[in-house]
Amino acid sequence: MERNIGNLDKFIRISIALIFIALYATDRIKGTLGYVLIGFAVILLFTSLINFCPIYTFLGWNSHTKKKE
């Protein structure tokens, strides 16, 4: 797996995941929508931790900049 998530992308993913978790924890979002958003938050956190998004590979996107050697 080659990295395809950059730092800005990682920051955005983590921020969105924390917002979803906070909305669920404060009962702003309940029920099925809450469960779906928590699942989405877990996926966002996981992909940001491993720096790889399978959807980006499928679409041919890459936000990770490689350092010049």
C-alpha distances in whole Angstrom, upper triangle without the diagonal:
4,6,9,11,14,17,20,17,16,20,21,19,20,24,24,23,26,28,27,28,31,32,32,33,36,37,37,35,36,35,33,32,31,29,27,26,25,23,21,22,20,17,17,17,14,12,13,13,9,9,7,9,9,13,12,10,13,15,14,14,13,14,13,15,14,17,20,20
4,6,9,12,15,17,15,15,19,20,18,20,23,23,23,25,28,28,28,31,33,33,34,37,38,37,35,37,37,34,33,32,30,28,27,26,24,22,22,21,18,17,18,15,12,13,13,10,8,7,10,10,13,11,9,13,15,12,12,10,12,10,12,11,14,16,17
4,6,8,11,14,12,11,15,16,15,17,20,20,20,22,25,25,26,28,30,30,31,34,35,35,33,34,35,32,31,30,29,26,25,24,22,20,20,19,16,15,15,13,10,10,11,8,5,5,8,10,13,10,10,14,14,12,11,8,9,7,9,9,12,15,17
4,7,10,12,10,10,14,14,13,16,18,18,19,21,23,23,25,27,28,29,31,33,34,33,31,33,33,31,29,28,27,25,23,23,22,19,19,18,15,14,15,14,10,10,12,10,6,5,7,9,10,7,8,11,11,10,7,5,6,5,8,10,13,16,18
4,7,8,6,6,10,11,10,12,15,15,15,18,20,20,22,24,25,26,28,30,31,30,28,30,31,29,27,26,25,23,21,21,20,17,16,16,14,11,12,12,8,7,10,9,5,6,7,10,11,8,10,14,13,12,9,6,5,5,9,11,14,17,20
4,6,5,6,9,10,11,12,14,16,16,18,20,21,22,24,26,27,28,30,32,31,30,32,33,31,29,28,27,25,23,23,22,19,18,18,16,13,14,14,11,9,11,11,8,9,11,14,14,12,14,17,16,14,11,8,5,4,7,9,12,15,18
4,5,5,6,9,10,11,12,14,15,16,18,20,21,22,24,26,27,28,30,29,29,31,33,31,29,27,27,25,23,22,22,19,18,18,17,14,13,14,12,9,11,12,9,12,13,17,17,15,17,20,19,18,15,12,8,7,9,12,13,17,19
4,5,5,6,9,10,11,12,14,15,17,19,20,21,23,25,26,27,29,27,27,30,31,30,27,26,26,24,21,22,22,19,17,18,17,13,14,16,13,10,13,15,12,14,14,18,17,15,18,20,19,18,14,12,8,9,11,14,16,19,22
4,5,5,6,9,10,11,12,14,15,17,18,20,21,23,24,26,27,26,25,27,29,27,24,23,24,21,19,19,19,16,14,16,14,10,11,13,10,8,11,13,9,11,11,14,14,12,15,17,16,15,12,10,7,8,11,15,17,20,23
4,5,5,6,9,10,11,12,14,16,17,18,20,21,22,24,26,25,24,26,28,26,24,22,22,20,18,17,17,15,13,13,12,9,9,10,8,5,8,10,8,10,11,14,15,13,16,18,18,18,14,12,10,10,13,15,17,21,23
4,6,5,6,9,10,11,12,14,15,16,18,20,21,22,24,23,23,26,27,26,24,22,23,21,18,18,18,16,13,14,14,10,10,13,12,8,11,13,11,14,14,18,18,16,19,22,21,21,17,15,12,13,15,18,19,23,25
4,6,5,6,9,10,11,12,14,15,17,18,20,21,23,21,21,23,25,24,21,20,21,19,16,16,17,14,12,14,13,9,10,13,12,9,13,15,13,14,14,17,16,15,19,20,19,20,16,15,12,14,16,19,21,25,28
4,5,5,6,9,10,11,12,14,16,17,18,20,21,20,19,21,23,21,19,18,18,16,13,13,13,10,8,10,9,6,7,10,9,7,10,12,11,12,11,14,14,14,17,18,18,19,16,15,13,14,17,20,22,26,28
4,6,5,6,9,10,10,12,14,15,16,18,20,19,19,21,23,22,19,17,18,16,13,13,13,11,8,10,10,7,6,9,10,7,9,12,12,14,14,17,17,17,20,22,21,22,19,18,15,16,19,21,23,27,29
4,5,5,6,9,10,11,12,14,15,16,18,17,17,20,22,22,19,17,18,17,13,13,15,12,10,12,13,9,9,13,13,11,13,16,15,17,16,20,19,19,22,24,23,24,21,19,17,18,21,23,25,29,31
4,5,5,6,9,10,11,12,14,15,17,15,14,17,19,18,15,14,15,14,10,11,12,10,7,11,11,8,9,13,13,11,14,17,16,17,16,18,17,18,21,22,21,23,20,19,17,19,22,25,27,31,33
4,5,5,6,9,10,11,12,14,16,15,14,16,18,17,14,12,13,12,8,8,9,8,4,7,9,6,7,10,11,10,12,15,15,16,15,18,17,18,21,22,22,24,21,20,19,20,23,26,28,31,34
4,5,5,6,9,10,10,12,14,14,14,16,18,18,16,13,14,14,11,10,12,11,7,10,12,10,9,13,14,12,14,17,17,19,18,21,21,22,25,26,26,27,24,23,21,22,25,27,29,33,35
4,5,5,6,9,10,11,12,11,11,14,17,17,14,12,14,14,10,10,13,11,9,12,14,12,12,15,16,15,17,20,20,21,20,23,22,23,26,27,26,28,25,24,22,24,27,29,31,35,38
4,5,5,6,9,10,11,10,9,11,13,13,11,8,10,10,6,7,10,8,6,10,12,11,11,14,16,15,17,20,20,21,19,21,21,22,25,26,25,27,25,25,23,25,28,31,33,36,39
4,5,5,6,9,10,10,10,11,14,14,12,9,10,11,8,6,10,10,7,9,12,11,11,14,16,16,17,20,21,21,20,23,22,24,27,27,28,29,27,27,25,26,29,32,34,37,40
4,5,5,6,9,9,9,12,15,16,14,11,13,14,11,10,13,13,11,13,16,15,14,17,19,18,19,23,23,24,23,26,26,27,30,31,30,32,29,29,27,28,31,33,35,39,41
4,6,5,6,5,6,9,12,13,11,8,11,12,9,10,13,13,11,14,17,16,16,19,21,20,22,25,25,26,24,27,26,27,30,31,30,32,30,30,28,29,32,35,37,41,43
4,6,5,6,5,7,9,11,9,6,8,10,8,7,11,12,11,13,16,16,16,18,20,20,22,24,25,26,24,26,26,27,30,30,30,33,31,31,29,30,34,36,39,42,44
4,6,8,8,9,12,14,13,9,11,14,12,10,14,15,13,14,17,17,17,19,22,21,22,25,26,27,26,28,28,30,32,33,33,35,33,33,31,32,35,37,39,43,45
4,6,8,9,13,15,14,11,14,16,14,13,17,17,15,17,20,20,19,23,25,24,25,28,29,30,29,31,30,32,35,35,35,37,35,35,33,34,37,40,41,45,47
4,5,6,10,12,11,9,12,14,13,12,16,17,16,18,21,21,21,23,26,25,27,29,30,31,29,31,30,32,35,35,35,37,35,35,34,35,38,41,43,47,49
4,7,10,13,11,9,12,14,12,13,16,16,15,18,21,20,21,24,25,25,27,29,30,30,29,30,29,31,34,34,33,36,33,34,32,34,37,40,42,46,48
4,7,9,7,5,9,10,9,10,13,14,13,16,18,18,19,22,23,24,25,28,28,28,26,28,26,28,31,31,31,34,31,32,31,33,36,39,41,45,47
4,7,6,5,8,10,10,10,13,15,15,17,19,20,21,23,25,25,27,29,30,30,28,29,28,30,33,32,32,35,33,34,33,35,38,41,44,47,50
4,6,5,6,9,10,11,13,14,15,17,19,20,21,23,25,26,27,29,30,30,27,28,27,30,32,32,32,35,34,35,34,36,39,42,45,48,50
4,5,5,6,9,10,11,12,14,15,17,18,20,21,23,24,26,27,28,27,25,25,24,27,29,28,29,32,31,32,32,34,37,40,43,46,49
4,5,5,6,9,10,10,12,14,15,16,18,20,21,22,24,26,27,26,23,24,22,25,28,27,27,30,28,30,29,31,35,37,40,44,46
4,5,5,6,9,10,10,12,14,15,16,18,20,21,22,25,25,25,23,24,23,25,28,28,28,31,29,30,29,31,34,37,39,43,45
4,5,5,6,9,10,11,12,14,15,17,18,20,21,23,24,23,21,22,22,24,27,26,27,30,28,29,29,30,34,36,39,42,44
4,5,5,6,9,10,11,12,14,15,17,18,20,21,22,21,19,19,18,21,23,23,23,26,25,26,26,28,31,34,37,40,42
4,5,5,6,9,10,10,12,14,15,16,18,20,21,20,18,19,18,20,23,23,23,26,24,25,24,26,29,32,34,38,40
4,5,5,6,9,10,10,12,14,15,16,19,20,20,18,19,19,21,24,24,24,27,25,25,24,26,29,32,34,38,40
4,5,5,6,9,10,11,12,14,15,17,18,17,15,16,16,19,21,21,22,24,23,24,23,24,28,30,33,37,39
4,5,5,6,9,10,11,12,14,16,16,15,13,14,14,16,18,19,19,21,20,20,20,22,25,28,30,34,36
4,5,5,6,9,10,11,12,14,15,15,14,16,16,17,20,21,21,23,21,21,20,21,24,27,29,33,35
4,5,5,6,9,10,11,12,14,14,13,15,16,17,19,20,21,23,21,21,20,21,25,26,29,33,34
4,5,5,6,8,10,11,12,11,10,11,12,14,16,17,18,19,18,18,18,18,22,24,27,30,32
4,6,5,6,9,10,10,10,9,12,12,13,15,17,17,18,16,16,15,16,20,22,25,28,30
4,6,5,6,9,10,11,11,14,15,15,18,19,20,21,19,18,16,17,20,22,24,28,30
4,5,5,6,8,9,9,12,13,14,16,18,19,20,18,17,17,16,20,21,24,27,29
4,5,5,6,5,6,9,10,11,12,15,16,16,14,13,13,13,17,18,21,24,26
4,6,5,7,8,12,13,12,14,17,17,18,15,13,12,12,15,17,19,23,25
4,6,8,10,13,15,15,16,19,20,20,18,16,15,14,17,18,20,23,25
4,5,8,11,14,13,14,17,18,18,16,14,14,12,16,16,18,22,23
4,7,10,12,11,12,15,16,15,13,11,10,9,12,13,15,19,21
4,7,9,8,9,12,13,12,11,9,10,10,13,14,17,20,22
4,5,5,7,9,10,11,9,9,10,11,15,16,20,23,25
4,5,5,6,9,10,10,11,13,14,17,18,22,25,26
4,5,5,6,8,8,10,12,14,18,19,23,26,28
4,5,5,6,5,7,9,11,14,16,20,22,25
4,5,5,6,8,11,12,15,16,20,22,24
4,6,8,11,14,15,18,20,23,25,27
4,6,9,12,14,17,19,23,25,27
4,7,10,12,14,16,19,21,24
4,7,9,12,14,17,19,22
4,6,8,10,14,16,19
4,6,10,13,16,19
4,6,10,13,15
4,7,9,12
4,6,9
4,6
4
